[in-house]
Amino acid sequence: MSLKPKKRSLTLHGHQTSVSLEDRFWRSFCDIAQRKSLSLNALAAKIDADRNLDAGLASAMRDYVLCYYLGKVDDLKH
């Protein structure tokens, strides 16, 4: 398992984008999407819509994963 971030491709609102995430965060993000019965793109779009604009999408995704596993994700907001 690599601690070095890798580029991952996503499509948000019909546009290709990429985020650089470490393997652990990417696998956790995929697990959360599956648990919520969402596609990776749909979950990323929700996180993107809710994020603070001073944070990049990759940082917002890491924060979401951490909050999810700490039990602090509000399903109505995300």
C-alpha positions in Angstrom: 0.0 0.0 0.0 1.4 3.3 -1.1 1.4 6.5 1.0 2.1 8.5 -2.1 -1.0 10.1 -3.7 -2.1 8.8 -7.1 -4.2 10.6 -9.6 -7.8 9.2 -9.8 -10.2 10.2 -12.6 -13.8 11.4 -11.8 -16.5 13.0 -13.8 -18.3 15.9 -12.0 -21.2 17.6 -13.6 -20.3 16.2 -17.0 -16.7 17.3 -16.8 -13.6 15.1 -16.4 -11.5 16.0 -13.4 -8.8 14.2 -11.3 -7.9 14.1 -7.6 -4.7 12.9 -6.0 -5.5 10.5 -3.2 -3.5 8.0 -1.3 -4.6 4.3 -1.7 -6.1 4.1 1.8 -8.3 7.2 1.2 -9.3 6.0 -2.3 -10.3 2.6 -1.1 -12.2 4.1 1.9 -13.9 6.5 -0.5 -15.0 3.6 -2.7 -16.2 1.6 0.3 -18.3 4.6 1.5 -19.9 5.1 -2.0 -20.8 1.4 -2.1 -22.3 1.5 1.4 -24.4 4.5 0.4 -25.3 2.9 -2.9 -23.8 5.8 -4.8 -21.5 5.9 -7.8 -18.0 7.3 -7.1 -18.9 10.3 -9.3 -22.2 10.9 -7.4 -20.5 10.9 -4.0 -17.7 13.1 -5.3 -20.2 15.5 -6.7 -22.0 15.7 -3.3 -18.7 16.4 -1.5 -17.8 19.0 -4.1 -21.1 20.8 -3.7 -20.8 20.9 0.1 -17.1 21.8 0.3 -15.6 25.0 1.5 -14.1 26.7 -1.6 -10.8 27.3 0.0 -10.2 23.5 0.2 -9.5 21.5 -2.9 -11.6 18.5 -3.8 -9.0 15.9 -2.7 -8.8 17.6 0.7 -12.6 17.7 1.0 -12.7 14.0 0.1 -10.1 13.1 2.7 -12.0 15.1 5.3 -15.3 13.4 4.3 -13.7 9.9 4.7 -12.3 10.8 8.1 -15.6 12.2 9.3 -17.5 9.2 8.0 -15.4 6.8 9.9 -15.6 9.0 13.0 -19.4 9.0 12.7 -19.6 12.7 12.1 -21.1 12.7 8.6 -24.5 14.2 8.5 -26.4 12.2 5.8 -28.7 15.1 5.1 -25.8 17.3 4.2 -23.6 14.9 2.3 
